[in-house]
Amino acid sequence: MILDLKNKFSRNVELYVEKWKVPYIDAILALCEEYKVEPEAIAKFLSKPLMEKIKSEGQNLNLVRKEKNKLPF
């Protein structure tokens, strides 16, 4: 059940981004508003690939720290 919701919501986000040409973060917020759900509650319904896209987007906007590639010395 949860997996089905996760896939469905993630697909809706992808479709919204394609249709409206908006960033993933904005698409998620718009869908949360449309479904009347708090953004914090929707986190568990995001797929791993979608989370990676959001993280990358956040790093590009300087909202999330970029990971530094460090050698394990």
C-alpha positions in Angstrom: 0.0 0.0 0.0 2.7 2.5 1.0 4.8 1.5 -1.9 1.9 2.1 -4.3 1.4 5.6 -2.8 5.1 6.3 -3.0 5.2 5.4 -6.7 2.0 7.2 -7.5 3.0 10.5 -5.7 6.5 10.4 -7.2 5.1 9.9 -10.7 2.7 12.8 -10.1 5.6 15.0 -9.2 7.5 13.9 -12.3 4.5 14.6 -14.5 4.0 18.0 -12.9 7.6 19.0 -13.5 7.3 17.9 -17.2 4.1 19.7 -17.7 4.7 23.0 -16.0 8.6 23.1 -16.4 9.1 23.9 -12.7 11.7 22.7 -10.2 11.0 19.6 -8.2 10.7 21.5 -5.0 8.1 23.7 -6.4 6.2 20.8 -7.9 6.1 19.0 -4.5 4.9 22.1 -2.8 2.2 22.7 -5.4 0.9 19.1 -5.1 1.0 19.3 -1.3 -1.2 22.4 -1.6 -3.5 20.7 -4.1 -3.9 17.6 -1.9 -4.1 19.7 1.3 -1.1 17.8 2.8 1.8 19.3 4.8 5.1 19.0 3.0 6.7 17.3 6.1 4.1 14.5 5.9 4.8 13.7 2.2 8.6 13.0 2.7 7.9 9.3 3.2 6.1 9.1 -0.1 9.1 10.3 -2.2 11.1 7.7 -4.1 14.9 7.5 -3.8 15.5 8.9 -7.3 13.2 11.8 -6.6 14.9 12.5 -3.3 18.3 12.6 -5.2 16.9 15.1 -7.7 15.6 17.3 -4.9 18.9 17.1 -3.1 20.8 18.1 -6.3 18.4 20.9 -6.9 18.8 22.1 -3.4 22.6 22.0 -3.7 22.4 24.0 -6.9 20.3 26.6 -5.1 22.6 26.6 -2.1 19.8 25.4 0.1 21.7 22.2 0.9 25.4 21.8 1.5 27.3 20.2 -1.3 29.0 17.0 -0.4 32.8 17.2 -0.5 34.6 14.3 -2.0 37.1 13.5 0.6 39.6 10.6 0.6 39.3 8.5 3.7 42.7 9.4 5.2 
